[in-house]
Amino acid sequence: MKTPAFTKLASISTITLCLAACQQNETISQVSQANFQPKASLPAEYVTDGVLVKNIQDKRHYRYVTLDNGLQVMLVSDPNVKTAAASLSVGVGSNQNPENFLGLAHYLEHMVIQSSKKYPEENEFGKYVATNAGGHNAFTADRNTTYLFQINAEALEGALDRLAAAIAEPIFEENFSERERNAVQAEWDRNLNNPGNDVFSAGKQLMNPQHPFSQFFIGNLATLKDQPNKSLNQALWDFYNQYYSANIMTLAIVSNQPLDWLEEKANSYFSPIKNRNIDRPQTSELAYTQTGKAVNIQIPQDTDFLQVFFPINDQNYPRYTHAGKFIMRQLNRHDDTALLGSLRKAGLTHDAGCSYAEQAYETQGRLQCHFNLTDKGAADKNQVVSALFSYIDIIKQQALTADYIAEYEHILAKQRQRFSDTAPQHFAPKLSQTMLEHEAKYVLMPNQFYLGFDKQQAEQILAQVTPENMLINNIGKNVTADQQIPYAKHKYSIETLPEFKAVTELA
């Protein structure tokens, strides 16, 4: 079945949209227009602990240090935990894959912990952790590679020693290469049976091919092999020697040991990691340079999904103003007269939701709405898209007011008041990854820290949520698709969206 074309904006008389009123159980204080100006202030729920800001209910002890080699370390002492955990993140990932060795960063992640000069026995690190009732893992993202483990608290020092040795002086024994190449292939094979991989891989076909995120990043036997001018092992060493530098690494250790002990162990074991004095690699390419396109993605499930998204150029604005989150608060209201509730009430969607990712692709952010369509919605996607733009217009006209800003700040304060002790195995990797993206001050509260609302930034984001800046993923079993999705199982096709004019009034 051919995907309905967006030839014009359909009448949506079945949907009555308005910006939902503030909830009655939320006491909203009156604020002045001055609240539109960013203001630096520490929320009442937080206190300063050294250079860090933490929740007043957080009884754990923290210390942030930078080793002589430039490696940033967050130490967490909690006498109540019975297991310890650590996580080391490197500020490089699949975005740095060479074009002729796609997946190399992921393959290196597999190889680096196999053996080291200090512990040459195969998988010494993994064996030690398993022997002490622990587990270890690693993962490669687009801009970071993270190594983590959890273990009985009394065995922490030995695990720190082995992890640090693997990062500082790996061997990259070629005898392990075939096994780890096949392990990478197995991960890709598992992904092939996941419809999410079809959506992810097909969606990349709308991206600027010069942006590294558009490339295949997992790797497989076809991409990870010797090339005429360079062996795979030499490419591995070149990548490691170029990017594995202590000054773009972060380490988090969570244990019941005192901070002085943890700092001494971090210094002892991780200081030998070489500092190559490099800048963390960044891309200057825009992820999306063309809009007004739709990609039809075929998946085997008998469901219909519509994803409408917008690349957002918001990089010149300060962080922690929550402009994107404020917009998401309005879009994700479920009141019957708000966008999501109205679509469900009209029988067009089963469920839906919107998200905003600041700096999703380094040079751009991304605002996306995902709609799980009913048969009625799938038959007339114009209704859904029309309702989205109509509601965006309402937000532009009505939401950037003192009352709604006060409502958001009230809800944010309530979120800050909630505190839970995160388990060490989850807390350590969260910290090490957050340290790569945020100043130490904000590491414990990157999503809650608030400098004050910036109306201009919110307006700048909303100004880019237009039909002209729109991209669409049509996902389903019966969409028109005639090209093989690269590195995926099913098919896709791309079409240009016709001119799309937003309505100014709802019937």
Sequence and secondary structure as in RCSB ss.txt:
>XXXX:A:sequence
MKTPAFTKLASISTITLCLAACQQNETISQVSQANFQPKASLPAEYVTDGVLVKNIQDKRHYRYVTLDNGLQVML
VSDPNVKTAAASLSVGVGSNQNPENFLGLAHYLEHMVIQSSKKYPEENEFGKYVATNAGGHNAFTADRNTTYLFQ
INAEALEGALDRLAAAIAEPIFEENFSERERNAVQAEWDRNLNNPGNDVFSAGKQLMNPQHPFSQFFIGNLATLK
DQPNKSLNQALWDFYNQYYSANIMTLAIVSNQPLDWLEEKANSYFSPIKNRNIDRPQTSELAYTQTGKAVNIQIP
QDTDFLQVFFPINDQNYPRYTHAGKFIMRQLNRHDDTALLGSLRKAGLTHDAGCSYAEQAYETQGRLQCHFNLTD
KGAADKNQVVSALFSYIDIIKQQALTADYIAEYEHILAKQRQRFSDTAPQHFAPKLSQTMLEHEAKYVLMPNQFY
LGFDKQQAEQILAQVTPENMLINNIGKNVTADQQIPYAKHKYSIETLPEFKAVTELA
>XXXX:A:secstr
       S    TT         TTS      GGGGS      TTEEEETTEEEETT   EEEEEE TTS EEEE
EE TT SEEEEEEEES  GGG  TTSTTHHHHHHHHHTT BSSS STTHHHHHHHHTT EEEEEE SS EEEEEE
EEGGGHHHHHHHHHHHHHSB   GGGHHHHHHHHHHHHHHHHT HHHHHHHHHGGGS TTSGGGS  S  TTTSS
 BTTB HHHHHHHHHHHH  GGGEEEEEEESS HHHHHHHHHHHHTTS           S S    SEEEEEE S
SS EEEEEEEEE  TTS SSS HHHHHHHHHT  STTSHHHHHHHTTSEEEEEEEEETTTTSS EEEEEEEEE H
HHHH HHHHHHHHHHHHHHIIIIISSHHHHHHHHHHHHHHHH      HHHHHHHHHHHHHHS GGGTT TTT  
    HHHHHHHHTT SGGG EEEEEESSS   EE TTSSSEEEEEE       SS  
